[in-house]
Amino acid sequence: MTPELKDAIERIRGHKMTPEERFEQRVSFVFGQQDYDSPNQMTKDEVRQHLVEMYGYPAKEPSQ
């Protein structure tokens, strides 16, 4: 492991994701789960808009 990588890991250790970061992570996950051969594939912006409509922005955590 390079010293630069070790430094980056130390800087990020303990970082708590913000609601905005979690929302963008969700957008990325949904976008990546699509069937790339489908003619109905959504763009990342379309995925983002759909999630905003469903959950609001930033994404609200599900009720437990």
C-alpha positions, 0 to 999 in steps of 0.5 A: 500500500502506498503512503498516499493511499494510507494517508487517504484512508486515515483522512476518511476513517470515521467519516459519516456520510451526509444525506446528500452522499447517501442519496447519490450512492442510491442513485449510483446503485439504481443506475448500475443495476439496470439491464444495459441491453434494455431500450428503456434504460434510464439516464442517471438524471432520470434515476435521480428524478425518479428517486426524488419523486419517490423519497424526496431530496435528500433521500429520507431514510426508511421508517423503521 
